[in-house]
Amino acid sequence: MIYQVEVTLDPQDLYDADLLKRKICSKAGIDLSTVASYHIERRSVDARKRPTYLLLVSVYTKSDKRISEPLIRDTYNRVENAEEILIIGAGPAGYFAALKCLELGYRPIVIERGKDARSRRRDLRAIQQFGIVNPDSNYCFGEGGAGTYSDGKLYTRSKKRGNVKSILRVLVEHGADPDILVDAHPHIGSNRLPDIITAIRQTIEDFGGQVLFNHRVTDFEIQQHQIKKVITSQGSLTARKVILATGHSARDIYYLLEQKEILIEAKDFALGVRVEHPQSLIDKIQYGQQSRHQNLPASAYRLACTLNHRGVFSFCMCPGGLIVPAATAPGEIVVNGMSLSRRDSPFANSGMVASVGVGDALKHGYKGSMACLQFQQKVEQRMFESGDGSQKAPAQRLKDFINSINSKELPPTSYIPGIFSQRLDQLLPRDIYEHLKRAFVFFGEKMPEFITNDAIVVGVESRTSAPVRIPRDSTTMMHPKIIGLYPCGEGAGYAGELSQPRSMANK
Ligand SMILES: Cc1cc2nc3c(=O)[nH]c(=O)nc-3n(C[C@H](O)[C@H](O)[C@H](O)COP(=O)(O)OP(=O)(O)OC[C@H]3O[C@@H](n4cnc5c(N)ncnc54)[C@H](O)[C@@H]3O)c2cc1C
């Protein structure tokens, strides 16, 4: 007989196997001598009173047989001689599409503008240390896309989801810690992701697929509404089926589609700042303790409200993390957040963004399908122009932001290129600033210690989701006007942001 029981453990007892077994037996009402093995199915922290671990455990008695799941890799086919599918973009969407091709018996050829995961590192250093942004190799472009040096949070509150477990299993088969199958808030960390991404490429190649780096797609050849060729910086490739997975930052692709009169449409997105607190303060607020036990993870928060029909919410919160420069072209400042697997930096950062509708972009004078993209780009450029031409980002202390005053000096930050004091209300669109400010005041009523001048806000958090949608038929998943073109991933404008919360409160 298999029992499934819920057990609570204090953080200091997390690795006490004997205590866990005793608790399991007492919950299941069985004798210790009958237990053959147990398996933790789910692990979460309940911080509502004092922080406690909640474990969902399957218990196997000696008469049970535990059946282990077959490897996903065993479902892949050798595809050397199979029909080819071109996949543009080696981000998470592109690589998982390639694995799906192996499963279905197609030969994926992945075309990527950037470099392999390891070679990207040099370009990231150039952004961090010298403020030089390579438009083909940066925090968003290159093998693994924006996912490689991302935070690696693997959970979603989106209700629109596929088989999340199978995605996690693919990651484990390629080197991720099996804990991600168990944790309620699985997280990989930017230090571990590059090797996992490299191993996924190895699988694609082992089964007969191909990955072409340093191939920027510059054009498509289309005849009678059917895609025929993909033109790259290194020559052209014949194509009958093309998966377009270039992400939400490939502005040149959106412009190319517009110029070729391939149907695209402006789409709502979100805009705001990244807020950074000392991690110890967030731990104190969330765990109610001066110092966090070593077995507890750096604590996170999630905040959301609706003000005058505009949502304001925390986005991609990175406990124990770093703010990183995520611009994809010279002349713009964009910030995002990541963390290492141990989440041990002394800072906690999160995007804090307000939703931007197509109507907002039109009101600001932008037109057509690129209205939201241009609105987004303008704000990023304004942030850059306020600085010294490097990737130093404009910043303010949080209370000073709320009160629209210049910060005399700024506290330490995790953002390596550096920050400079600048009133962000002078750079953000007025209505966005006003909503952020009111939301902070509202969050401060719920969590007074959150509003402190020990925290800073840094501009600008603008790449939360695509500002353009590339339409596709919901059944065939193909573009409604171009036969053989399959928009996919975040750049298509259908993906929900993985950590966007449900509304916590309305005002
Ligand atoms: C710092 C940071 C932290 C993040 N943290 C998280 C997180 O914790 N959890 C989470 O779920 N999400 C996170 N994200 C977001 C996540 O990375 C994206 O949602 C995800 O990468 C989108 O996948 P994608 O494949 O659709 O697009 P992308 O990852 O953007 O990949 C697109 C790929 O297409 C390539 N490409 C673009 N144009 C061309 C062209 N013309 N020719 C050829 N190739 C091209 C790019 O180089 C890139 O490799 C983070 C992002 C960043 C930047």
The ligand as a Gaussian input file, in Angstrom:
#p B3LYP/6-31G(d) Opt

LIG

0 1
 C       18.002000      38.658000     -16.503000
 C       16.761000      37.876000     -16.821000
 C       16.168000      37.084000     -15.828000
 C       15.029000      36.324000     -16.121000
 N       14.538000      35.489000     -15.153000
 C       13.512000      34.663000     -15.444000
 C       13.050000      33.725000     -14.514000
 O       13.571000      33.608000     -13.417000
 N       12.012000      32.924000     -14.846000
 C       11.422000      33.027000     -16.071000
 O       10.510000      32.268000     -16.342000
 N       11.838000      33.917000     -16.980000
 C       12.878000      34.721000     -16.702000
 N       13.319000      35.608000     -17.642000
 C       12.592000      35.685000     -18.908000
 C       12.955000      34.497000     -19.800000
 O       14.341000      34.459000     -19.979000
 C       12.223000      34.622000     -21.120000
 O       10.845000      34.567000     -20.847000
 C       12.588000      33.505000     -22.088000
 O       13.965000      33.478000     -22.326000
 C       11.850000      33.681000     -23.416000
 O       12.192000      32.623000     -24.245000
 P       12.128000      32.721000     -25.829000
 O       12.828000      31.525000     -26.323000
 O       10.734000      32.959000     -26.259000
 O       12.931000      34.023000     -26.232000
 P       14.430000      34.444000     -25.933000
 O       14.943000      33.817000     -24.711000
 O       14.456000      35.926000     -26.020000
 O       15.249000      33.813000     -27.142000
 C       15.200000      34.331000     -28.429000
 C       16.437000      33.889000     -29.176000
 O       16.309000      34.315000     -30.526000
 C       17.554000      34.815000     -30.968000
 N       17.312000      35.776000     -32.063000
 C       16.714000      36.986000     -31.980000
 N       16.693000      37.581000     -33.184000
 C       17.273000      36.722000     -34.042000
 C       17.564000      36.778000     -35.436000
 N       17.240000      37.852000     -36.181000
 N       18.197000      35.719000     -35.994000
 C       18.549000      34.622000     -35.256000
 N       18.313000      34.532000     -33.936000
 C       17.676000      35.566000     -33.342000
 C       18.142000      35.481000     -29.740000
 O       19.545000      35.625000     -29.834000
 C       17.715000      34.522000     -28.648000
 O       18.669000      33.526000     -28.437000
 C       14.456000      36.387000     -17.400000
 C       15.031000      37.192000     -18.389000
 C       16.164000      37.926000     -18.117000
 C       16.799000      38.780000     -19.191000

